[in-house]
Amino acid sequence: MATRAKINSPHFKTITQADVPQGRKGKHREIVATILKDLDQLKDGTAIKVPLAELDSSKEKVRAALNRATRKARLKVATATDADFLYIWNAVE
């Protein structure tokens, strides 16, 4: 009994591994980097006040991106919002 070799072509295109982009550079990268830089210079007892109208995305998405970045950097921060602003400060342990 002869077996037939079934040749399938790939469904998706392929590229070399050297051409694969490395690192995640999401759309919130710039605002998160700016916030982290400001947090580094922030005096105790003060908070950053980011106008929600200036965000390109929702406050929830920016908060999530900030949360990922601060966990990766092992920073403790706290956030709050009202109708107009996102407030961010260094959390005291």
VOMARZA-824191 format. One record per residue: residue number from 1; residue in three letters; z, x, y of N, C-alpha, C, O in turn. Coordinates in Angstrom, 3 decimals. Example, Ala and Ser with C-alpha at 12.3 -4.5 7.8 and 13.67 -1.06 7.14 Angstrom:
// residues 2
{1 "ALA" {7.800 13.190 -5.690} {7.800 12.300 -4.500} {7.800 13.200 -3.300} {8.465 14.236 -3.319}},
{2 "SER" {7.080 12.850 -2.250} {7.140 13.670 -1.060} {7.870 12.900 0.030} {8.039 13.409 1.138}},
//
This chain:
// residues 93
{1 "MET" {0.000 0.841 -1.153} {0.000 0.000 0.000} {0.000 0.904 1.240} {0.860 1.774 1.373}},
{2 "ALA" {-0.913 0.707 2.096} {-1.054 1.526 3.294} {-0.284 0.882 4.441} {-0.304 -0.335 4.624}},
{3 "THR" {0.395 1.732 5.208} {1.104 1.227 6.382} {0.253 1.494 7.609} {-0.403 2.528 7.731}},
{4 "ARG" {0.285 0.568 8.474} {-0.485 0.732 9.703} {0.447 1.222 10.816} {1.536 0.686 11.020}},
{5 "ALA" {-0.005 2.237 11.514} {0.752 2.730 12.658} {0.393 1.873 13.862} {-0.774 1.756 14.238}},
{6 "LYS" {1.374 1.303 14.429} {1.156 0.454 15.584} {1.403 1.279 16.849} {2.502 1.795 17.049}},
{7 "ILE" {0.409 1.401 17.678} {0.525 2.183 18.899} {0.649 1.218 20.068} {-0.235 0.405 20.335}},
{8 "ASN" {1.766 1.339 20.745} {2.018 0.494 21.908} {1.960 1.352 23.165} {2.488 2.463 23.202}},
{9 "SER" {1.337 0.837 24.151} {1.366 1.549 25.423} {2.614 1.105 26.177} {3.065 -0.029 26.011}},
{10 "PRO" {3.185 2.001 27.017} {4.395 1.640 27.753} {4.137 0.475 28.699} {3.053 0.337 29.267}},
{11 "HIS" {5.132 -0.335 28.848} {5.040 -1.479 29.753} {5.169 -1.034 31.211} {4.491 -1.560 32.094}},
{12 "PHE" {6.055 -0.050 31.451} {6.303 0.429 32.803} {5.641 1.776 33.018} {5.359 2.506 32.068}},
{13 "LYS" {5.399 2.094 34.280} {4.847 3.393 34.633} {5.900 4.462 34.397} {7.095 4.165 34.368}},
{14 "THR" {5.467 5.698 34.228} {6.399 6.794 34.018} {6.186 7.875 35.078} {5.103 8.007 35.648}},
{15 "ILE" {7.263 8.651 35.328} {7.193 9.804 36.216} {8.011 10.915 35.585} {8.796 10.661 34.672}},
{16 "THR" {7.840 12.135 36.054} {8.645 13.232 35.530} {10.064 13.110 36.061} {10.279 12.569 37.146}},
{17 "GLN" {11.020 13.603 35.314} {12.418 13.521 35.738} {12.665 14.260 37.047} {13.528 13.864 37.830}},
{18 "ALA" {11.921 15.321 37.286} {12.091 16.083 38.527} {11.748 15.242 39.756} {12.230 15.524 40.853}},
{19 "ASP" {10.925 14.217 39.581} {10.525 13.363 40.699} {11.425 12.146 40.889} {11.198 11.350 41.801}},
{20 "VAL" {12.439 11.989 40.047} {13.355 10.857 40.155} {14.324 11.117 41.305} {14.952 12.175 41.346}},
{21 "PRO" {14.459 10.174 42.242} {15.401 10.365 43.355} {16.825 10.494 42.840} {17.236 9.761 41.940}},
{22 "GLN" {17.570 11.417 43.408} {18.958 11.637 42.996} {19.897 11.124 44.068} {19.661 11.328 45.259}},
{23 "GLY" {20.937 10.474 43.655} {21.935 9.974 44.587} {21.567 8.594 45.103} {20.396 8.222 45.180}},
{24 "ARG" {22.593 7.860 45.447} {22.392 6.506 45.953} {22.462 6.537 47.471} {23.477 6.927 48.049}},
{25 "LYS" {21.406 6.133 48.093} {21.378 6.086 49.552} {21.076 4.654 49.957} {19.959 4.315 50.348}},
{26 "GLY" {22.097 3.833 49.851} {21.946 2.415 50.134} {21.727 2.128 51.609} {21.834 3.014 52.456}},
{27 "LYS" {21.423 0.890 51.894} {21.103 0.505 53.267} {22.316 0.492 54.187} {22.163 0.397 55.405}},
{28 "HIS" {23.522 0.586 53.625} {24.731 0.602 54.438} {25.242 2.014 54.680} {26.316 2.208 55.249}},
{29 "ARG" {24.473 2.984 54.249} {24.906 4.376 54.308} {25.249 4.821 55.731} {26.267 5.479 55.947}},
{30 "GLU" {24.413 4.467 56.693} {24.621 4.924 58.065} {25.896 4.342 58.672} {26.685 5.080 59.261}},
{31 "ILE" {26.111 3.042 58.540} {27.306 2.421 59.122} {28.567 2.922 58.424} {29.588 3.150 59.074}},
{32 "VAL" {28.502 3.095 57.111} {29.670 3.577 56.370} {29.982 5.019 56.772} {31.149 5.364 56.958}},
{33 "ALA" {28.972 5.854 56.907} {29.190 7.245 57.329} {29.812 7.295 58.720} {30.694 8.115 58.976}},
{34 "THR" {29.364 6.432 59.611} {29.911 6.374 60.965} {31.373 5.934 60.939} {32.210 6.506 61.637}},
{35 "ILE" {31.672 4.926 60.141} {33.049 4.444 60.026} {33.947 5.539 59.447} {35.050 5.760 59.947}},
{36 "LEU" {33.488 6.224 58.401} {34.297 7.287 57.795} {34.559 8.422 58.784} {35.653 8.985 58.815}},
{37 "LYS" {33.564 8.751 59.578} {33.735 9.794 60.592} {34.779 9.357 61.624} {35.641 10.147 62.009}},
{38 "ASP" {34.704 8.103 62.070} {35.683 7.588 63.032} {37.085 7.515 62.424} {38.073 7.801 63.101}},
{39 "LEU" {37.172 7.133 61.145} {38.477 7.070 60.479} {39.133 8.444 60.415} {40.352 8.566 60.529}},
{40 "ASP" {38.321 9.465 60.234} {38.837 10.829 60.147} {39.477 11.263 61.463} {40.376 12.104 61.465}},
{41 "GLN" {39.025 10.701 62.575} {39.531 11.063 63.890} {40.535 10.048 64.441} {41.041 10.204 65.553}},
{42 "LEU" {40.813 9.025 63.665} {41.652 7.918 64.122} {43.123 8.326 64.213} {43.659 8.960 63.304}},
{43 "LYS" {43.765 7.955 65.320} {45.196 8.218 65.500} {45.998 7.192 64.710} {45.548 6.064 64.509}},
{44 "ASP" {47.181 7.584 64.268} {48.069 6.667 63.551} {48.365 5.445 64.417} {48.566 5.562 65.626}},
{45 "GLY" {48.387 4.288 63.792} {48.709 3.066 64.503} {47.536 2.441 65.237} {47.716 1.477 65.982}},
{46 "THR" {46.331 2.978 65.037} {45.148 2.401 65.677} {44.122 2.005 64.615} {44.181 2.461 63.473}},
{47 "ALA" {43.187 1.152 65.012} {42.155 0.665 64.095} {40.788 0.737 64.771} {40.684 0.697 65.997}},
{48 "ILE" {39.761 0.843 63.966} {38.383 0.782 64.440} {38.021 -0.690 64.579} {38.387 -1.499 63.726}},
{49 "LYS" {37.318 -1.043 65.628} {36.932 -2.423 65.904} {35.404 -2.486 65.915} {34.773 -2.117 66.905}},
{50 "VAL" {34.812 -2.952 64.814} {33.356 -2.990 64.650} {32.857 -4.409 64.933} {33.253 -5.345 64.239}},
{51 "PRO" {31.988 -4.585 65.947} {31.448 -5.922 66.230} {30.570 -6.415 65.080} {29.638 -5.724 64.670}},
{52 "LEU" {30.862 -7.598 64.564} {30.083 -8.149 63.450} {28.627 -8.381 63.851} {27.732 -8.290 63.011}},
{53 "ALA" {28.390 -8.674 65.103} {27.025 -8.925 65.574} {26.152 -7.683 65.472} {24.928 -7.798 65.423}},
{54 "GLU" {26.753 -6.501 65.439} {25.995 -5.258 65.354} {25.697 -4.825 63.924} {24.968 -3.854 63.716}},
{55 "LEU" {26.244 -5.523 62.940} {25.998 -5.173 61.539} {24.656 -5.730 61.092} {24.311 -6.870 61.406}},
{56 "ASP" {23.905 -4.925 60.362} {22.618 -5.368 59.831} {22.790 -6.276 58.621} {21.852 -6.954 58.201}},
{57 "SER" {23.986 -6.281 58.073} {24.279 -7.026 56.853} {25.546 -7.836 57.069} {26.162 -7.779 58.133}},
{58 "SER" {25.922 -8.587 56.052} {27.154 -9.371 56.159} {28.378 -8.457 56.121} {28.320 -7.335 55.618}},
{59 "LYS" {29.474 -8.956 56.659} {30.706 -8.168 56.654} {31.159 -7.889 55.219} {31.743 -6.842 54.942}},
{60 "GLU" {30.887 -8.828 54.310} {31.287 -8.638 52.915} {30.539 -7.470 52.282} {31.121 -6.683 51.536}},
{61 "LYS" {29.263 -7.362 52.579} {28.467 -6.270 51.998} {28.860 -4.920 52.592} {28.895 -3.914 51.883}},
{62 "VAL" {29.151 -4.898 53.874} {29.594 -3.652 54.506} {30.966 -3.264 53.976} {31.214 -2.090 53.700}},
{63 "ARG" {31.853 -4.233 53.832} {33.179 -3.964 53.256} {33.070 -3.407 51.842} {33.783 -2.470 51.483}},
{64 "ALA" {32.186 -3.979 51.048} {32.011 -3.506 49.668} {31.490 -2.068 49.656} {31.968 -1.243 48.877}},
{65 "ALA" {30.524 -1.769 50.505} {29.988 -0.405 50.583} {31.066 0.562 51.065} {31.174 1.679 50.558}},
{66 "LEU" {31.856 0.138 52.036} {32.951 0.964 52.539} {33.997 1.188 51.449} {34.532 2.289 51.317}},
{67 "ASN" {34.284 0.167 50.685} {35.247 0.278 49.585} {34.773 1.302 48.557} {35.562 2.128 48.097}},
{68 "ARG" {33.493 1.255 48.194} {32.953 2.233 47.237} {33.078 3.655 47.783} {33.474 4.570 47.062}},
{69 "ALA" {32.739 3.833 49.055} {32.772 5.161 49.669} {34.199 5.700 49.793} {34.440 6.880 49.541}},
{70 "THR" {35.138 4.843 50.177} {36.515 5.316 50.342} {37.173 5.608 48.997} {37.973 6.538 48.893}},
{71 "ARG" {36.853 4.838 47.981} {37.388 5.144 46.646} {36.842 6.465 46.146} {37.570 7.263 45.556}},
{72 "LYS" {35.564 6.697 46.381} {34.932 7.946 45.950} {35.563 9.136 46.675} {35.757 10.195 46.078}},
{73 "ALA" {35.883 8.964 47.959} {36.497 10.028 48.756} {38.021 10.054 48.614} {38.689 10.893 49.219}},
{74 "ARG" {38.565 9.138 47.817} {40.010 9.019 47.596} {40.782 8.799 48.896} {41.826 9.405 49.138}},
{75 "LEU" {40.234 7.914 49.719} {40.880 7.543 50.973} {41.489 6.161 50.831} {40.964 5.307 50.117}},
{76 "LYS" {42.591 5.954 51.511} {43.238 4.638 51.528} {42.992 4.009 52.889} {43.481 4.498 53.907}},
{77 "VAL" {42.235 2.929 52.899} {41.980 2.220 54.154} {42.283 0.744 53.961} {42.321 0.240 52.838}},
{78 "ALA" {42.494 0.073 55.063} {42.711 -1.370 55.058} {41.713 -1.985 56.026} {41.259 -1.339 56.970}},
{79 "THR" {41.380 -3.248 55.774} {40.437 -3.948 56.639} {40.941 -5.351 56.931} {41.739 -5.917 56.185}},
{80 "ALA" {40.456 -5.893 58.029} {40.710 -7.278 58.401} {39.520 -7.730 59.231} {38.775 -6.907 59.762}},
{81 "THR" {39.347 -9.027 59.339} {38.268 -9.558 60.175} {38.750 -10.791 60.917} {39.712 -11.453 60.525}},
{82 "ASP" {38.048 -11.072 61.998} {38.179 -12.350 62.664} {36.757 -12.848 62.887} {35.835 -12.358 62.234}},
{83 "ALA" {36.557 -13.764 63.748} {35.232 -14.345 63.946} {34.229 -13.356 64.531} {33.021 -13.530 64.365}},
{84 "ASP" {34.716 -12.320 65.215} {33.818 -11.420 65.932} {33.838 -9.965 65.496} {32.882 -9.235 65.758}},
{85 "PHE" {34.911 -9.524 64.833} {35.057 -8.097 64.554} {35.520 -7.816 63.126} {36.177 -8.639 62.489}},
{86 "LEU" {35.157 -6.628 62.647} {35.686 -6.048 61.421} {36.606 -4.920 61.865} {36.177 -4.006 62.569}},
{87 "TYR" {37.865 -4.981 61.457} {38.849 -3.975 61.829} {39.119 -3.100 60.613} {39.269 -3.602 59.499}},
{88 "ILE" {39.180 -1.782 60.833} {39.391 -0.843 59.731} {40.397 0.207 60.204} {40.292 0.711 61.323}},
{89 "TRP" {41.378 0.538 59.349} {42.344 1.559 59.692} {42.781 2.282 58.434} {42.610 1.797 57.315}},
{90 "ASN" {43.353 3.465 58.656} {43.893 4.269 57.548} {45.183 3.613 57.080} {46.099 3.389 57.871}},
{91 "ALA" {45.248 3.310 55.802} {46.432 2.654 55.244} {47.543 3.701 55.043} {47.291 4.828 54.617}},
{92 "VAL" {48.760 3.294 55.361} {49.920 4.146 55.152} {50.469 3.819 53.775} {50.635 2.653 53.419}},
{93 "GLU" {50.745 4.848 53.016} {51.243 4.629 51.645} {52.701 4.340 51.610} {53.265 4.135 50.535}},
//
